[in-house]
Every structure is written in C-alpha cells, then in structure tokens.
Amino acid sequence: MRPIDQYYLQKDEPVRSCLQFLREYILKQDANITEAWKYGMPFFCYRGKMCCYLWVHKKYHQPYIGFVEGKRMDHPGLLLEKRARMKIFLIDPEQDMPVDTLAELMKEMLRFYN
C-alpha cells in the first residue's frame, strides 16, 4: 500500500472521512490536479506545481487544507498563523462540509496556476 493511502487509513473517524472527501473533491476540480506524497504528507499539484495539501491541525485536531499561495489569497476563513507563505482552511469534521466555501477557495487557488 502506498504511503499516501496509509495516511488516510490511519486516521480515526470522522477525520478520516473528512480527509477522504477533501482528497476526492480537490482531484475533481481540474484534470490537471494530481496527487503526490511530499514532505510526509498528501500534496496536490497543478501541472507539477504544488498548490495545496491536507493535514490535521495539532492544536485543534481538525483537518485542514493548506494553500501554498495562501498569502496571496484573501478569504476570511483562511488562517495564516505562524506561516510565511501558506494559509490554511480548518474544517470541522463534525459539521456539514462547507462545499460553497471550498468551491470559492478552489477557484481562487486555481487562478494562480492558470
């Protein structure tokens, strides 16, 4: 089994289902988005350039999408924290998936790569 697949399977519910949904959701946004295992985490690349990744916040224990060009993105739901370039979008796995917000963020992210 690939390390990227193990990453998802080792998570407990409901975090696992949330991350798996996000994985599929991101990959469906554009045919040019591919999945890669980099720095010990699942990254997504647009035409070979890293654009976002999935991880679980250490403090909040919530899954999130990290956006590589997050510093250039202007959305109230994004957190910079102590990062210089990337911003993250936390997702509460106990709540309904914020698909409208995800769609906005994906659209804004793809603007930097098209």
N, C-alpha and C positions, 0 to 999 in steps of 0.2 A: 504494500500500500504506500502511496506517495505521502511525503511529509505534509503536504498541503491538505490532503484528505484526512490525515490523522489529526491535524489541528482542529478541524471542526468536530470530529467524532469524540475527542477527549473532553469537550465542554459539556457541562450539565445543562439540562433543560431549565428554564426556557431560553437560555443564552444560545444553546446550540441551534435551535430552530430559527432564532432571530438572525444569527450569523449566516446560516444556510440560505435563508430568504434573501438577505442582502447580497450574498455571493451571486445567486441567480439573477437578481434584479440588476446588479451592475453589469453582468455579462450580457444581458438582453438590451442594454441601452444603445449599443452600437456594435456592428460586426467587427470593427477594428479593435475592440477591447479584448484583451487576453489576460489570462490569469498566470501569475508567476509566484514562486516561492523565493523571497528575498529577505535577507536580514532575519530569518527565522519567523517570518510572518507572511500571510497571503497578501500579495500586491496585485494591483490591476494596472495594466499598461495600455496606453493608446498608441498604436503604431510603434511599439517598442519603448515608448517613454512612460515612466512611472507616473500615474495620475492619482491613485488613491490606494488605500489599504484598509484592512479590517483588523480590529484589536479589541481587547476588553480593558476598560479603564481600571487601573489598580485601586484607586480610591473609591470610586462609585460602583465598581463591579458591574458596569453596564457596557454592552458592546458599543462600538462607535466606528464611524467611517472617518479615516484621516485623509484629508485632501492635500496633496503635495503643493499645489499652488494656492493653498488656503489663505495665505497672507493677502493675496490679490482678490479674494472673494469677499463680497460684502453681504452677509446674511446674519440676521440677529441670532440665529440658532447655533452659529459656529463659535467655538471656543479656541482661543489662542494658547491660553495657559502659559507655560514657560518655553514654548516652541518659537523658533525664529522665523520659520517659513510656513509650516503646516498648521492648519486649523482642523479641529475635529467636530463631528456632529454626534452627540450622545443619543442613544436610543434606549428607551425603557422597554425591556422585553416583556413586561407585564401589561403593557398598554397596546392599543391598536397601532399598527405600523403607520407612521406618518408619510404615506405614499405621495401626497401632494408636495410636501416639503422635499422629499427625496427627489422627486421629478425636477423641482426647481434647482436643487443643488447639482444634480447630474447635468442638467442643461448648462448651468453656469460653468461647471468644471470643463465640459467638452468645448466650450468657447475658446479656452486657452490652447487647445490642441488642434483645432481645425484651421 
